[in-house]
Amino acid sequence: MSHTVVAELVANVWKVTAKAGDTVGPEDTLVILESMKMEIPVLAEVAGTIVAMKVVEGEVVNDGDPIAVIEAD
């Protein structure tokens, strides 16, 4: 079953810390967003394998934009 992790706010993608093919757990950081001089980690939410990363460093995401797709274990 696929799970899509989405942005919860408008922010810049400061750092991408995971890539397609990585195995992640529910507390693993996928990306770090930057908004108003604050760094906000985005967590995997479920255990599984990343199928696709939907963001790149430097881009702007809006509330609800997909960040990653994870194939849950």
Secondary structure, DSSP 8 states (H G I E B T S, - for coil): -EEEEE-SS-EEEEEE---TT-EE-TT-EEEEEEETTEEEEEE--S-EEEEEE---TT-EE-TT-EEEEEEE-
